[in-house]
Amino acid sequence: MGTHWIDEGCINCGACAQVCPVDAITEQEESHVIDKEVCTDCGNCDTVCPVDVIHWE
C-alpha cells in the first residue's frame, strides 16, 4: 500500500499524474489525489511537484 499523499496547496497541474507508472493519481475537483491501494511508493510524483505538496509517511 502506498504512503504518499497530496496535501492542500495542489495547483492541479497534473505533473504528478503524468509520471506515475501505475496510474495511481487522478484529478479530482481542484486537486489531484493518490490512490493508496494502487501507489507503489516509487517517488516519481514527489520529484516533479512544482509546489512541493506531495508527502509520504
Backbone as CSV, one residue per row, in Angstrom:
resi,resn,N_x,N_y,N_z,CA_x,CA_y,CA_z,C_x,C_y,C_z
1,MET,0.826,-1.186,0.000,0.000,0.000,0.000,0.866,1.244,0.000
2,GLY,0.462,2.230,-0.770,1.222,3.465,-0.865,1.100,4.325,0.369
3,THR,2.116,5.111,0.601,2.108,6.011,1.747,2.245,7.473,1.322
4,HIS,2.166,7.730,0.024,2.232,9.101,-0.468,0.844,9.735,-0.465
5,TRP,0.782,11.037,-0.223,-0.479,11.762,-0.339,-0.198,13.181,-0.781
6,ILE,-1.222,13.830,-1.342,-1.102,15.206,-1.819,-1.821,16.118,-0.839
7,ASP,-1.092,17.067,-0.318,-1.592,17.996,0.692,-2.317,19.177,0.047
8,GLU,-2.945,19.989,0.892,-3.566,21.216,0.405,-2.493,22.067,-0.268
9,GLY,-2.887,22.834,-1.234,-1.930,23.661,-1.954,-1.660,23.145,-3.349
10,CYS,-2.224,21.982,-3.678,-2.076,21.430,-5.026,-2.639,22.425,-6.036
11,ILE,-1.863,22.709,-7.077,-2.309,23.666,-8.097,-2.939,22.953,-9.294
12,ASN,-3.128,21.644,-9.169,-3.816,20.851,-10.189,-3.127,20.904,-11.549
13,CYS,-1.806,20.912,-11.543,-1.060,21.000,-12.800,-0.990,19.663,-13.531
14,GLY,-1.085,18.550,-12.786,-1.067,17.232,-13.401,0.305,16.630,-13.632
15,ALA,1.361,17.324,-13.216,2.717,16.804,-13.421,2.893,15.447,-12.743
16,CYS,2.324,15.297,-11.577,2.456,14.044,-10.829,1.788,12.882,-11.555
17,ALA,0.602,13.111,-12.069,-0.134,12.054,-12.765,0.594,11.602,-14.028
18,GLN,1.276,12.525,-14.664,1.988,12.197,-15.905,3.160,11.253,-15.676
19,VAL,3.756,11.283,-14.491,4.933,10.440,-14.235,4.628,9.198,-13.409
20,CYS,3.374,8.999,-13.025,3.013,7.832,-12.221,2.957,6.589,-13.109
21,PRO,3.809,5.599,-12.838,3.861,4.411,-13.694,2.677,3.457,-13.522
22,VAL,1.898,3.633,-12.456,0.777,2.723,-12.202,-0.577,3.429,-12.219
23,ASP,-0.599,4.651,-12.705,-1.838,5.441,-12.790,-2.588,5.525,-11.466
24,ALA,-1.851,5.767,-10.383,-2.454,5.863,-9.057,-2.954,7.271,-8.743
25,ILE,-2.663,8.237,-9.622,-3.022,9.627,-9.345,-4.102,10.076,-10.316
26,THR,-5.179,10.594,-9.742,-6.292,11.058,-10.566,-6.650,12.486,-10.212
27,GLU,-7.240,13.161,-11.180,-7.676,14.530,-10.972,-9.030,14.533,-10.290
28,GLN,-9.122,15.274,-9.219,-10.390,15.483,-8.529,-10.765,16.945,-8.755
29,GLU,-11.759,17.440,-8.121,-12.275,18.777,-8.385,-11.197,19.848,-8.556
30,GLU,-10.446,20.132,-7.513,-9.456,21.205,-7.613,-8.042,20.747,-7.271
31,SER,-7.835,19.451,-7.244,-6.501,18.931,-6.949,-6.402,17.508,-7.486
32,HIS,-5.261,16.910,-7.297,-5.050,15.515,-7.669,-5.012,14.679,-6.392
33,VAL,-5.345,13.403,-6.523,-5.410,12.503,-5.377,-4.657,11.219,-5.702
34,ILE,-3.937,10.694,-4.723,-3.200,9.453,-4.891,-4.007,8.314,-4.274
35,ASP,-4.255,7.285,-5.058,-4.947,6.094,-4.575,-3.923,5.227,-3.859
36,LYS,-4.007,5.153,-2.551,-3.016,4.428,-1.754,-3.050,2.924,-2.002
37,GLU,-4.138,2.420,-2.529,-4.235,0.995,-2.829,-3.448,0.642,-4.099
38,VAL,-3.215,1.628,-4.951,-2.529,1.402,-6.220,-1.073,1.886,-6.179
39,CYS,-0.814,2.926,-5.416,0.513,3.543,-5.324,1.572,2.527,-4.902
40,THR,2.722,2.563,-5.576,3.830,1.661,-5.247,4.981,2.383,-4.542
41,ASP,4.773,3.652,-4.188,5.784,4.459,-3.494,7.074,4.628,-4.283
42,CYS,6.958,4.756,-5.591,8.163,4.925,-6.419,8.803,6.299,-6.204
43,GLY,8.004,7.296,-5.824,8.531,8.634,-5.558,8.605,9.552,-6.760
44,ASN,8.208,9.070,-7.937,8.264,9.922,-9.130,7.456,11.197,-8.957
45,CYS,6.284,11.079,-8.374,5.399,12.234,-8.220,6.034,13.305,-7.332
46,ASP,6.670,12.864,-6.279,7.296,13.779,-5.329,8.381,14.620,-5.981
47,THR,9.108,14.036,-6.900,10.228,14.746,-7.509,9.800,15.783,-8.541
48,VAL,8.599,15.650,-9.101,8.173,16.596,-10.143,7.188,17.652,-9.663
49,CYS,6.696,17.551,-8.454,5.699,18.513,-7.959,6.314,19.907,-7.832
50,PRO,5.788,20.880,-8.589,6.377,22.215,-8.559,6.076,23.017,-7.287
51,VAL,5.092,22.576,-6.513,4.748,23.305,-5.291,5.012,22.487,-4.027
52,ASP,5.681,21.351,-4.170,6.141,20.527,-3.047,5.022,20.193,-2.054
53,VAL,3.896,19.665,-2.562,2.791,19.304,-1.684,2.547,17.797,-1.619
54,ILE,3.468,17.003,-2.164,3.335,15.553,-2.086,4.241,15.073,-0.959
55,HIS,3.643,14.320,-0.037,4.372,13.863,1.145,4.246,12.349,1.267
56,TRP,5.051,11.770,2.139,4.967,10.340,2.417,5.272,10.091,3.875
57,GLU,4.757,8.986,4.362,4.937,8.615,5.779,6.230,7.850,5.951
